[in-house]
Every structure is written in C-alpha cells, then in structure tokens.
Amino acid sequence: MKQSMTFIPTLREVPADAEVKSHQLMLRAGFTRQNTSGVYSYLPLAHKVLKKIEQIVREEMNNAGASELLMPALQQAELWQESGRWYSYGPELMRLKDRHNREFALGATHEEMITSLVRDEIKSYKRLPLSLYQIQTKFRDEKRPRFGVLRGREFIMKDAYSFHATHESLDEVYVKMFTAYQNIFSRCGLDFRAVIADSGAMGGTDTHEFMVLSDIGEDTIAYSDTSQYAANIEMAPVNATYEKSTEEQKELVKIETPDQKTIEEISTFLNVSKESCIKSVLFNVDDKFVLVLVRGDHEVNDIKVKNLFGASVVDLATAEETIKALNCVPGFIGPINVSEDVEVVADHAISSVVNGVCGANQAQYHFQGVNIERDAKITRFADLRFIQEGDKSPDGEGTIRFAKGIEVGHVFKLGTRYSESMNATFLDENGRTQPMIMGCYGIGVSRTLAAIIEQHHDENGIVWPGSVAPFQIHVIPVNIKNDSQKDLAEKLYTQFTQNGYEVLFDDRAERVGVKFADSDLIGLPVRVTVGKRADEGIVEVKIRKTGESFEVSVDELHEKMKQILGN
C-alpha cells in the first residue's frame, strides 16, 4: 500500500483528553478518531489490525470445534423479558422503540438471541453438543466511557455459545475454549493471566477472566508469588486463620466519640488498633437489610455477600435506608441491639476480636469492650472480606501479591440459567425432556487491540508484534524526488509484495524527519530506508522492537527479511 493512497492522519501532540498510552497512540498514529463519547471510527491501520486479531480468533475457535454465524444487533424486548434480564440488566442496555411502538435493545450480549435460535431447531440429544460463535459490534451505554476503545459504548466482540446434554460435555468444551483463549492471546503477543472470576449479570458458575497485565487495568488480580494461582480480587477466597486473644473479657461500655466516624478516626481517637475495631456495613440484599461485619483493617467484599445469600442485587444502603433500619446515621452503626428485621453476618476474623470497638447505633457514640458472641446476635460467620497482599495463597502455595489487569476475555459455564427461563429443551436418550446446558465465551476484539498497544510501545510510538502488525515492512525513500532512491524503493516495494510481505511504501513528498517520526509512531516491525547509497544497491534496515539498524545490499535483502520476519 502506498502511503499517499491511504488514510493515516498522524498527530504530533498528545490529545489532551487521552489519559492512557493506547488511547494517545491510536489517535496520534492515525488508527482511530472519536465520533462521540465512547464511539470511535477505526481508520485503515486499525482496521487491518482488527482483521488480523479476528483471523487469529477464527482459527482458534474453528480448531475448538465452533462454527461461525452472525446474529442481529437489534433484538426484540420479548427475548430479554423471557430471560428476566430486560428488568435486571440496568441502564447499560440501550433500549429503543420502532415506529409501531415495539420495544427493542441494541445487543450488549447475545445469550437470549442464540438460545431462541437453538431452541427452535435442536430437539434431540443427538444434535448436541453444538458450539456457535460470531464477531460483531456490541452496544453498552457506559456511564463513564474512558480510556479510548478500552471502555466504549460501541465495541467489537467475539461471543461464542455452547449447548450440551450433560455437564461432562460442557466441561470438555470449556477446557477446549480455555485452551483456545490461551492460544489466541499468546499469538497476539500478550502477557496475560487466566483468573478465577465472578459471572456478574451473566449468571452461571466456574468462570475465568483473561487479564492482560497492565498498570492502567481497572481490575485487580490476586496471584500467588510461587504458584499458578490467580483470581480476580473479588473472587479470591481467604484461607486465613486468626488467633484469638486470651485477654479477659471486659464490660461493654458506651462512650462518646464526637465526629469520629471512620475506622482511622476512631482508632486514633481511642488509641486502639484497627484490628480491634469492628467495621459494620449495611447492605440492601434483594430488598432485605443485612449488616455485614469485618475487622477494621479489612474491607467488605460485596460479591462474597451476594454469593452467600444467592442474591440478584446487593447495594450499599443509603443514608435514608440506614436511618430506617438502624435508627442511626452512617458512621456510628454497629451490631448490638439491632432490630430482628436486620440480619447480621460476620467475617471469620470477627470471631477473634476480644474487647473490640463498634458503633453504638447512636450518633456520636461507640461501644468499647465488645465481644461479639456475648454482645451481638450473629446469624453466621463466613468469608466476607477482600483478600489482601501478604495473605496466604488460597491454593496453599506462596503468598498473595496484587497486579492490575485489563479484561480481554471471559469464559462461563452458564448451566441452565437461560435454557430453563426460555424453555430451550431437548429429548434425552430416554425420551425425557431436559433443559440444555450452556456455556458462554467472550473476547473483546477491539479491547484486545488497545491492550496490545498498552504492552507494546515505547517513547516513540507503537511496537507491533509481527502477528498483528498492520504491515510487516515500511519502505521509506529519503528523497522521493531523487530518481535513484525512488526507483529502488519502488522496485523493493514490488519485490516484497510479490514475495508475500505486507508493505507500506512511504511515497509522500515529506521531509525525512517527518517520515521517520511517523514510521516509529505507526510501529511496523521492519523499516527499510532507501537513501544516499541507493546507487550502490545498499539500504538501511531497522528493527522497530530492538532499535537495531544495519546496512544490507539489495541482493541479500530477501534472505535478511526471511531471517527477521520468516517466510
């Protein structure tokens, strides 16, 4: 491709509203342009990268036994109402009406659509298992689009779905998909981790997220420093044991603590450790109030609270709800003398607190000398806190460390969550009607593009892995007006193309400094510069990743490219 014939609008300055490197570089290198908040056009270079990522995805999905199809982005509300998600998915679902006042949604995901398709066609266990996938644009009305295409309102996604007669069959396909994902992200040149995850609004169990390690990641990964264990911080169980003090229990005393609301404030005010303080957090769990207790140096994990109760919705209680439930403003609430309408549950660490401190359910007051088993009615103890750095790894090997990650893929075992609600059934080998067992497997294709840039860049621009680079070779004549340089550059461009390489030929009448700056910014694996030694048949080759450069005769150039790029 001749550079004068394509559309690569590079920028010299970093756009003011671009916070992260991938967003900055995709704008500066002419890969994307923003149309409105969270919505982007993918220009020719980005489009080529997306197609290469998609091809890798297709190859690995096909190898895993999945077949490609394409479903509509416009989905009728009735399907979402059947599954119950029309009412529970939230404001991220883009809803609209047609001229006949019928309700639709722009597809944020396609569980309902694929389930309706398969239930109408598959009636026997003999047609199962079946795996289907698509690569398509999705829509989610993000409250705060940010980081360019990493969190947009319109994005490209690969979503796959599998249907099974048995859980053993689902397990087999899940492993195949898991392996396919490992292959996909490895082939894209990414440093990633597969981590235990929460299924969220999707439903189901046994899920893994594929996280690209990055300091700008919005998710925290808890991983062992000596084993392969890794989990989203929301899902990592705590296997800590807590030693209970042998200190003699003291009398419960109410004391005045004016304006001391936080654990930090109360521990300083009373000169006690955070570990001896009891943090009380009120939640609305499926319209029922639940008071959750954790130690003062720990944080409540709302996902664990949700899983403990098998709840659909878990929200922090508002100030008004707190007053209604506990007759007290936030900052002074506690588990003592709580109404029977409020269930009290506690993290395991609370059982080791002796003579602790907690809110007195009266503004400006706390209790001292708190001993939970004596002074409060706890329904049950459970693992309800976030794991912390330094905790033992849940697999018993090593210590937990934290890293940030960008989620690029997610695999779920959905079970019968959708097939039961939407009546997707089959006849088993005994002629009995059974709900189909489902799996779901998603990859953020446009997100993967940005994640690659986050891991592969330097101070001068993008450094593309060869597998997904928009072109392999950048041919640059120093002076396009010099006939020797121009002729040799065009000859090399033709030869490289005929030999099967993807070549970008900078035939623009620009200064060589501009050409080199753009070349580094775009980040193709190899640059071939045709300069003052063109008459001698000598060119300069530069490898973008290492910065190494050397002169090569034209006669040896083809073999050199084979060494650098492969056949």
Secondary structure as a PSIPRED ss2 file (coil, helix, strand):
# PSIPRED VFORMAT (PSIPRED V4.0)

   1 M C   1.000  0.000  0.000
   2 K E   0.000  0.000  1.000
   3 Q H   0.000  1.000  0.000
   4 S H   0.000  1.000  0.000
   5 M H   0.000  1.000  0.000
   6 T C   1.000  0.000  0.000
   7 F C   1.000  0.000  0.000
   8 I C   1.000  0.000  0.000
   9 P C   1.000  0.000  0.000
  10 T C   1.000  0.000  0.000
  11 L C   1.000  0.000  0.000
  12 R C   1.000  0.000  0.000
  13 E C   1.000  0.000  0.000
  14 V C   1.000  0.000  0.000
  15 P C   1.000  0.000  0.000
  16 A C   1.000  0.000  0.000
  17 D C   1.000  0.000  0.000
  18 A C   1.000  0.000  0.000
  19 E C   1.000  0.000  0.000
  20 V C   1.000  0.000  0.000
  21 K H   0.000  1.000  0.000
  22 S H   0.000  1.000  0.000
  23 H H   0.000  1.000  0.000
  24 Q H   0.000  1.000  0.000
  25 L H   0.000  1.000  0.000
  26 M H   0.000  1.000  0.000
  27 L H   0.000  1.000  0.000
  28 R H   0.000  1.000  0.000
  29 A C   1.000  0.000  0.000
  30 G C   1.000  0.000  0.000
  31 F C   1.000  0.000  0.000
  32 T E   0.000  0.000  1.000
  33 R E   0.000  0.000  1.000
  34 Q E   0.000  0.000  1.000
  35 N E   0.000  0.000  1.000
  36 T E   0.000  0.000  1.000
  37 S C   1.000  0.000  0.000
  38 G C   1.000  0.000  0.000
  39 V E   0.000  0.000  1.000
  40 Y E   0.000  0.000  1.000
  41 S E   0.000  0.000  1.000
  42 Y E   0.000  0.000  1.000
  43 L C   1.000  0.000  0.000
  44 P H   0.000  1.000  0.000
  45 L H   0.000  1.000  0.000
  46 A H   0.000  1.000  0.000
  47 H H   0.000  1.000  0.000
  48 K H   0.000  1.000  0.000
  49 V H   0.000  1.000  0.000
  50 L H   0.000  1.000  0.000
  51 K H   0.000  1.000  0.000
  52 K H   0.000  1.000  0.000
  53 I H   0.000  1.000  0.000
  54 E H   0.000  1.000  0.000
  55 Q H   0.000  1.000  0.000
  56 I H   0.000  1.000  0.000
  57 V H   0.000  1.000  0.000
  58 R H   0.000  1.000  0.000
  59 E H   0.000  1.000  0.000
  60 E H   0.000  1.000  0.000
  61 M H   0.000  1.000  0.000
  62 N H   0.000  1.000  0.000
  63 N H   0.000  1.000  0.000
  64 A C   1.000  0.000  0.000
  65 G C   1.000  0.000  0.000
  66 A C   1.000  0.000  0.000
  67 S E   0.000  0.000  1.000
  68 E E   0.000  0.000  1.000
  69 L C   1.000  0.000  0.000
  70 L C   1.000  0.000  0.000
  71 M C   1.000  0.000  0.000
  72 P C   1.000  0.000  0.000
  73 A C   1.000  0.000  0.000
  74 L E   0.000  0.000  1.000
  75 Q E   0.000  0.000  1.000
  76 Q E   0.000  0.000  1.000
  77 A H   0.000  1.000  0.000
  78 E H   0.000  1.000  0.000
  79 L H   0.000  1.000  0.000
  80 W H   0.000  1.000  0.000
  81 Q H   0.000  1.000  0.000
  82 E H   0.000  1.000  0.000
  83 S H   0.000  1.000  0.000
  84 G C   1.000  0.000  0.000
  85 R H   0.000  1.000  0.000
  86 W H   0.000  1.000  0.000
  87 Y H   0.000  1.000  0.000
  88 S H   0.000  1.000  0.000
  89 Y C   1.000  0.000  0.000
  90 G C   1.000  0.000  0.000
  91 P C   1.000  0.000  0.000
  92 E C   1.000  0.000  0.000
  93 L C   1.000  0.000  0.000
  94 M E   0.000  0.000  1.000
  95 R E   0.000  0.000  1.000
  96 L E   0.000  0.000  1.000
  97 K E   0.000  0.000  1.000
  98 D C   1.000  0.000  0.000
  99 R C   1.000  0.000  0.000
 100 H C   1.000  0.000  0.000
 101 N C   1.000  0.000  0.000
 102 R C   1.000  0.000  0.000
 103 E E   0.000  0.000  1.000
 104 F E   0.000  0.000  1.000
 105 A E   0.000  0.000  1.000
 106 L E   0.000  0.000  1.000
 107 G C   1.000  0.000  0.000
 108 A C   1.000  0.000  0.000
 109 T C   1.000  0.000  0.000
 110 H C   1.000  0.000  0.000
 111 E H   0.000  1.000  0.000
 112 E H   0.000  1.000  0.000
 113 M H   0.000  1.000  0.000
 114 I H   0.000  1.000  0.000
 115 T H   0.000  1.000  0.000
 116 S H   0.000  1.000  0.000
 117 L H   0.000  1.000  0.000
 118 V H   0.000  1.000  0.000
 119 R H   0.000  1.000  0.000
 120 D H   0.000  1.000  0.000
 121 E H   0.000  1.000  0.000
 122 I C   1.000  0.000  0.000
 123 K C   1.000  0.000  0.000
 124 S E   0.000  0.000  1.000
 125 Y H   0.000  1.000  0.000
 126 K H   0.000  1.000  0.000
 127 R H   0.000  1.000  0.000
 128 L C   1.000  0.000  0.000
 129 P C   1.000  0.000  0.000
 130 L E   0.000  0.000  1.000
 131 S E   0.000  0.000  1.000
 132 L E   0.000  0.000  1.000
 133 Y E   0.000  0.000  1.000
 134 Q E   0.000  0.000  1.000
 135 I E   0.000  0.000  1.000
 136 Q E   0.000  0.000  1.000
 137 T E   0.000  0.000  1.000
 138 K E   0.000  0.000  1.000
 139 F E   0.000  0.000  1.000
 140 R C   1.000  0.000  0.000
 141 D C   1.000  0.000  0.000
 142 E C   1.000  0.000  0.000
 143 K C   1.000  0.000  0.000
 144 R C   1.000  0.000  0.000
 145 P C   1.000  0.000  0.000
 146 R E   0.000  0.000  1.000
 147 F C   1.000  0.000  0.000
 148 G H   0.000  1.000  0.000
 149 V H   0.000  1.000  0.000
 150 L H   0.000  1.000  0.000
 151 R E   0.000  0.000  1.000
 152 G C   1.000  0.000  0.000
 153 R C   1.000  0.000  0.000
 154 E E   0.000  0.000  1.000
 155 F E   0.000  0.000  1.000
 156 I E   0.000  0.000  1.000
 157 M E   0.000  0.000  1.000
 158 K E   0.000  0.000  1.000
 159 D E   0.000  0.000  1.000
 160 A E   0.000  0.000  1.000
 161 Y E   0.000  0.000  1.000
 162 S E   0.000  0.000  1.000
 163 F E   0.000  0.000  1.000
 164 H E   0.000  0.000  1.000
 165 A C   1.000  0.000  0.000
 166 T C   1.000  0.000  0.000
 167 H H   0.000  1.000  0.000
 168 E H   0.000  1.000  0.000
 169 S H   0.000  1.000  0.000
 170 L H   0.000  1.000  0.000
 171 D H   0.000  1.000  0.000
 172 E H   0.000  1.000  0.000
 173 V H   0.000  1.000  0.000
 174 Y H   0.000  1.000  0.000
 175 V H   0.000  1.000  0.000
 176 K H   0.000  1.000  0.000
 177 M H   0.000  1.000  0.000
 178 F H   0.000  1.000  0.000
 179 T H   0.000  1.000  0.000
 180 A H   0.000  1.000  0.000
 181 Y H   0.000  1.000  0.000
 182 Q H   0.000  1.000  0.000
 183 N H   0.000  1.000  0.000
 184 I H   0.000  1.000  0.000
 185 F H   0.000  1.000  0.000
 186 S H   0.000  1.000  0.000
 187 R H   0.000  1.000  0.000
 188 C C   1.000  0.000  0.000
 189 G C   1.000  0.000  0.000
 190 L C   1.000  0.000  0.000
 191 D C   1.000  0.000  0.000
 192 F E   0.000  0.000  1.000
 193 R E   0.000  0.000  1.000
 194 A E   0.000  0.000  1.000
 195 V E   0.000  0.000  1.000
 196 I E   0.000  0.000  1.000
 197 A E   0.000  0.000  1.000
 198 D C   1.000  0.000  0.000
 199 S C   1.000  0.000  0.000
 200 G H   0.000  1.000  0.000
 201 A H   0.000  1.000  0.000
 202 M H   0.000  1.000  0.000
 203 G C   1.000  0.000  0.000
 204 G C   1.000  0.000  0.000
 205 T E   0.000  0.000  1.000
 206 D E   0.000  0.000  1.000
 207 T E   0.000  0.000  1.000
 208 H E   0.000  0.000  1.000
 209 E E   0.000  0.000  1.000
 210 F E   0.000  0.000  1.000
 211 M E   0.000  0.000  1.000
 212 V E   0.000  0.000  1.000
 213 L E   0.000  0.000  1.000
 214 S C   1.000  0.000  0.000
 215 D C   1.000  0.000  0.000
 216 I C   1.000  0.000  0.000
 217 G C   1.000  0.000  0.000
 218 E C   1.000  0.000  0.000
 219 D E   0.000  0.000  1.000
 220 T E   0.000  0.000  1.000
 221 I E   0.000  0.000  1.000
 222 A E   0.000  0.000  1.000
 223 Y E   0.000  0.000  1.000
 224 S E   0.000  0.000  1.000
 225 D C   1.000  0.000  0.000
 226 T C   1.000  0.000  0.000
 227 S C   1.000  0.000  0.000
 228 Q C   1.000  0.000  0.000
 229 Y C   1.000  0.000  0.000
 230 A E   0.000  0.000  1.000
 231 A E   0.000  0.000  1.000
 232 N E   0.000  0.000  1.000
 233 I C   1.000  0.000  0.000
 234 E C   1.000  0.000  0.000
 235 M C   1.000  0.000  0.000
 236 A C   1.000  0.000  0.000
 237 P C   1.000  0.000  0.000
 238 V C   1.000  0.000  0.000
 239 N C   1.000  0.000  0.000
 240 A C   1.000  0.000  0.000
 241 T C   1.000  0.000  0.000
 242 Y C   1.000  0.000  0.000
 243 E C   1.000  0.000  0.000
 244 K C   1.000  0.000  0.000
 245 S C   1.000  0.000  0.000
 246 T C   1.000  0.000  0.000
 247 E C   1.000  0.000  0.000
 248 E C   1.000  0.000  0.000
 249 Q C   1.000  0.000  0.000
 250 K C   1.000  0.000  0.000
 251 E C   1.000  0.000  0.000
 252 L C   1.000  0.000  0.000
 253 V E   0.000  0.000  1.000
 254 K E   0.000  0.000  1.000
 255 I E   0.000  0.000  1.000
 256 E E   0.000  0.000  1.000
 257 T C   1.000  0.000  0.000
 258 P C   1.000  0.000  0.000
 259 D C   1.000  0.000  0.000
 260 Q C   1.000  0.000  0.000
 261 K C   1.000  0.000  0.000
 262 T C   1.000  0.000  0.000
 263 I H   0.000  1.000  0.000
 264 E H   0.000  1.000  0.000
 265 E H   0.000  1.000  0.000
 266 I H   0.000  1.000  0.000
 267 S H   0.000  1.000  0.000
 268 T H   0.000  1.000  0.000
 269 F H   0.000  1.000  0.000
 270 L H   0.000  1.000  0.000
 271 N C   1.000  0.000  0.000
 272 V C   1.000  0.000  0.000
 273 S C   1.000  0.000  0.000
 274 K H   0.000  1.000  0.000
 275 E H   0.000  1.000  0.000
 276 S H   0.000  1.000  0.000
 277 C E   0.000  0.000  1.000
 278 I E   0.000  0.000  1.000
 279 K E   0.000  0.000  1.000
 280 S E   0.000  0.000  1.000
 281 V E   0.000  0.000  1.000
 282 L E   0.000  0.000  1.000
 283 F E   0.000  0.000  1.000
 284 N E   0.000  0.000  1.000
 285 V E   0.000  0.000  1.000
 286 D C   1.000  0.000  0.000
 287 D C   1.000  0.000  0.000
 288 K E   0.000  0.000  1.000
 289 F E   0.000  0.000  1.000
 290 V E   0.000  0.000  1.000
 291 L E   0.000  0.000  1.000
 292 V E   0.000  0.000  1.000
 293 L E   0.000  0.000  1.000
 294 V E   0.000  0.000  1.000
 295 R E   0.000  0.000  1.000
 296 G C   1.000  0.000  0.000
 297 D C   1.000  0.000  0.000
 298 H C   1.000  0.000  0.000
 299 E C   1.000  0.000  0.000
 300 V E   0.000  0.000  1.000
 301 N C   1.000  0.000  0.000
 302 D H   0.000  1.000  0.000
 303 I H   0.000  1.000  0.000
 304 K H   0.000  1.000  0.000
 305 V H   0.000  1.000  0.000
 306 K H   0.000  1.000  0.000
 307 N H   0.000  1.000  0.000
 308 L H   0.000  1.000  0.000
 309 F H   0.000  1.000  0.000
 310 G C   1.000  0.000  0.000
 311 A C   1.000  0.000  0.000
 312 S C   1.000  0.000  0.000
 313 V C   1.000  0.000  0.000
 314 V E   0.000  0.000  1.000
 315 D E   0.000  0.000  1.000
 316 L E   0.000  0.000  1.000
 317 A C   1.000  0.000  0.000
 318 T C   1.000  0.000  0.000
 319 A H   0.000  1.000  0.000
 320 E H   0.000  1.000  0.000
 321 E H   0.000  1.000  0.000
 322 T H   0.000  1.000  0.000
 323 I H   0.000  1.000  0.000
 324 K H   0.000  1.000  0.000
 325 A H   0.000  1.000  0.000
 326 L H   0.000  1.000  0.000
 327 N C   1.000  0.000  0.000
 328 C C   1.000  0.000  0.000
 329 V C   1.000  0.000  0.000
 330 P C   1.000  0.000  0.000
 331 G C   1.000  0.000  0.000
 332 F C   1.000  0.000  0.000
 333 I C   1.000  0.000  0.000
 334 G C   1.000  0.000  0.000
 335 P C   1.000  0.000  0.000
 336 I C   1.000  0.000  0.000
 337 N C   1.000  0.000  0.000
 338 V C   1.000  0.000  0.000
 339 S C   1.000  0.000  0.000
 340 E C   1.000  0.000  0.000
 341 D C   1.000  0.000  0.000
 342 V C   1.000  0.000  0.000
 343 E E   0.000  0.000  1.000
 344 V E   0.000  0.000  1.000
 345 V E   0.000  0.000  1.000
 346 A E   0.000  0.000  1.000
 347 D E   0.000  0.000  1.000
 348 H H   0.000  1.000  0.000
 349 A H   0.000  1.000  0.000
 350 I H   0.000  1.000  0.000
 351 S H   0.000  1.000  0.000
 352 S H   0.000  1.000  0.000
 353 V C   1.000  0.000  0.000
 354 V C   1.000  0.000  0.000
 355 N C   1.000  0.000  0.000
 356 G E   0.000  0.000  1.000
 357 V E   0.000  0.000  1.000
 358 C E   0.000  0.000  1.000
 359 G E   0.000  0.000  1.000
 360 A C   1.000  0.000  0.000
 361 N C   1.000  0.000  0.000
 362 Q C   1.000  0.000  0.000
 363 A C   1.000  0.000  0.000
 364 Q C   1.000  0.000  0.000
 365 Y E   0.000  0.000  1.000
 366 H E   0.000  0.000  1.000
 367 F E   0.000  0.000  1.000
 368 Q E   0.000  0.000  1.000
 369 G E   0.000  0.000  1.000
 370 V E   0.000  0.000  1.000
 371 N C   1.000  0.000  0.000
 372 I H   0.000  1.000  0.000
 373 E H   0.000  1.000  0.000
 374 R H   0.000  1.000  0.000
 375 D H   0.000  1.000  0.000
 376 A C   1.000  0.000  0.000
 377 K C   1.000  0.000  0.000
 378 I C   1.000  0.000  0.000
 379 T C   1.000  0.000  0.000
 380 R E   0.000  0.000  1.000
 381 F E   0.000  0.000  1.000
 382 A E   0.000  0.000  1.000
 383 D C   1.000  0.000  0.000
 384 L C   1.000  0.000  0.000
 385 R E   0.000  0.000  1.000
 386 F C   1.000  0.000  0.000
 387 I C   1.000  0.000  0.000
 388 Q C   1.000  0.000  0.000
 389 E C   1.000  0.000  0.000
 390 G C   1.000  0.000  0.000
 391 D C   1.000  0.000  0.000
 392 K E   0.000  0.000  1.000
 393 S C   1.000  0.000  0.000
 394 P C   1.000  0.000  0.000
 395 D C   1.000  0.000  0.000
 396 G C   1.000  0.000  0.000
 397 E C   1.000  0.000  0.000
 398 G C   1.000  0.000  0.000
 399 T E   0.000  0.000  1.000
 400 I E   0.000  0.000  1.000
 401 R E   0.000  0.000  1.000
 402 F E   0.000  0.000  1.000
 403 A E   0.000  0.000  1.000
 404 K E   0.000  0.000  1.000
 405 G E   0.000  0.000  1.000
 406 I E   0.000  0.000  1.000
 407 E E   0.000  0.000  1.000
 408 V E   0.000  0.000  1.000
 409 G E   0.000  0.000  1.000
 410 H E   0.000  0.000  1.000
 411 V E   0.000  0.000  1.000
 412 F E   0.000  0.000  1.000
 413 K E   0.000  0.000  1.000
 414 L E   0.000  0.000  1.000
 415 G E   0.000  0.000  1.000
 416 T C   1.000  0.000  0.000
 417 R H   0.000  1.000  0.000
 418 Y H   0.000  1.000  0.000
 419 S H   0.000  1.000  0.000
 420 E H   0.000  1.000  0.000
 421 S H   0.000  1.000  0.000
 422 M C   1.000  0.000  0.000
 423 N C   1.000  0.000  0.000
 424 A C   1.000  0.000  0.000
 425 T E   0.000  0.000  1.000
 426 F E   0.000  0.000  1.000
 427 L E   0.000  0.000  1.000
 428 D C   1.000  0.000  0.000
 429 E C   1.000  0.000  0.000
 430 N C   1.000  0.000  0.000
 431 G C   1.000  0.000  0.000
 432 R C   1.000  0.000  0.000
 433 T E   0.000  0.000  1.000
 434 Q E   0.000  0.000  1.000
 435 P E   0.000  0.000  1.000
 436 M C   1.000  0.000  0.000
 437 I E   0.000  0.000  1.000
 438 M E   0.000  0.000  1.000
 439 G E   0.000  0.000  1.000
 440 C E   0.000  0.000  1.000
 441 Y E   0.000  0.000  1.000
 442 G E   0.000  0.000  1.000
 443 I E   0.000  0.000  1.000
 444 G E   0.000  0.000  1.000
 445 V H   0.000  1.000  0.000
 446 S H   0.000  1.000  0.000
 447 R H   0.000  1.000  0.000
 448 T H   0.000  1.000  0.000
 449 L H   0.000  1.000  0.000
 450 A H   0.000  1.000  0.000
 451 A H   0.000  1.000  0.000
 452 I H   0.000  1.000  0.000
 453 I H   0.000  1.000  0.000
 454 E H   0.000  1.000  0.000
 455 Q H   0.000  1.000  0.000
 456 H C   1.000  0.000  0.000
 457 H E   0.000  0.000  1.000
 458 D E   0.000  0.000  1.000
 459 E C   1.000  0.000  0.000
 460 N C   1.000  0.000  0.000
 461 G E   0.000  0.000  1.000
 462 I E   0.000  0.000  1.000
 463 V C   1.000  0.000  0.000
 464 W C   1.000  0.000  0.000
 465 P C   1.000  0.000  0.000
 466 G C   1.000  0.000  0.000
 467 S C   1.000  0.000  0.000
 468 V C   1.000  0.000  0.000
 469 A C   1.000  0.000  0.000
 470 P C   1.000  0.000  0.000
 471 F C   1.000  0.000  0.000
 472 Q C   1.000  0.000  0.000
 473 I E   0.000  0.000  1.000
 474 H E   0.000  0.000  1.000
 475 V E   0.000  0.000  1.000
 476 I E   0.000  0.000  1.000
 477 P E   0.000  0.000  1.000
 478 V C   1.000  0.000  0.000
 479 N C   1.000  0.000  0.000
 480 I C   1.000  0.000  0.000
 481 K C   1.000  0.000  0.000
 482 N C   1.000  0.000  0.000
 483 D H   0.000  1.000  0.000
 484 S H   0.000  1.000  0.000
 485 Q H   0.000  1.000  0.000
 486 K H   0.000  1.000  0.000
 487 D H   0.000  1.000  0.000
 488 L H   0.000  1.000  0.000
 489 A H   0.000  1.000  0.000
 490 E H   0.000  1.000  0.000
 491 K H   0.000  1.000  0.000
 492 L H   0.000  1.000  0.000
 493 Y H   0.000  1.000  0.000
 494 T H   0.000  1.000  0.000
 495 Q H   0.000  1.000  0.000
 496 F H   0.000  1.000  0.000
 497 T H   0.000  1.000  0.000
 498 Q H   0.000  1.000  0.000
 499 N C   1.000  0.000  0.000
 500 G C   1.000  0.000  0.000
 501 Y C   1.000  0.000  0.000
 502 E C   1.000  0.000  0.000
 503 V E   0.000  0.000  1.000
 504 L E   0.000  0.000  1.000
 505 F E   0.000  0.000  1.000
 506 D C   1.000  0.000  0.000
 507 D C   1.000  0.000  0.000
 508 R C   1.000  0.000  0.000
 509 A C   1.000  0.000  0.000
 510 E C   1.000  0.000  0.000
 511 R C   1.000  0.000  0.000
 512 V H   0.000  1.000  0.000
 513 G H   0.000  1.000  0.000
 514 V H   0.000  1.000  0.000
 515 K H   0.000  1.000  0.000
 516 F H   0.000  1.000  0.000
 517 A H   0.000  1.000  0.000
 518 D H   0.000  1.000  0.000
 519 S H   0.000  1.000  0.000
 520 D H   0.000  1.000  0.000
 521 L H   0.000  1.000  0.000
 522 I H   0.000  1.000  0.000
 523 G C   1.000  0.000  0.000
 524 L C   1.000  0.000  0.000
 525 P C   1.000  0.000  0.000
 526 V E   0.000  0.000  1.000
 527 R E   0.000  0.000  1.000
 528 V E   0.000  0.000  1.000
 529 T E   0.000  0.000  1.000
 530 V E   0.000  0.000  1.000
 531 G C   1.000  0.000  0.000
 532 K C   1.000  0.000  0.000
 533 R C   1.000  0.000  0.000
 534 A H   0.000  1.000  0.000
 535 D H   0.000  1.000  0.000
 536 E H   0.000  1.000  0.000
 537 G C   1.000  0.000  0.000
 538 I E   0.000  0.000  1.000
 539 V E   0.000  0.000  1.000
 540 E E   0.000  0.000  1.000
 541 V E   0.000  0.000  1.000
 542 K E   0.000  0.000  1.000
 543 I E   0.000  0.000  1.000
 544 R C   1.000  0.000  0.000
 545 K C   1.000  0.000  0.000
 546 T C   1.000  0.000  0.000
 547 G C   1.000  0.000  0.000
 548 E C   1.000  0.000  0.000
 549 S E   0.000  0.000  1.000
 550 F E   0.000  0.000  1.000
 551 E E   0.000  0.000  1.000
 552 V E   0.000  0.000  1.000
 553 S E   0.000  0.000  1.000
 554 V H   0.000  1.000  0.000
 555 D H   0.000  1.000  0.000
 556 E H   0.000  1.000  0.000
 557 L H   0.000  1.000  0.000
 558 H H   0.000  1.000  0.000
 559 E H   0.000  1.000  0.000
 560 K H   0.000  1.000  0.000
 561 M H   0.000  1.000  0.000
 562 K H   0.000  1.000  0.000
 563 Q H   0.000  1.000  0.000
 564 I H   0.000  1.000  0.000
 565 L H   0.000  1.000  0.000
 566 G C   1.000  0.000  0.000
 567 N C   1.000  0.000  0.000
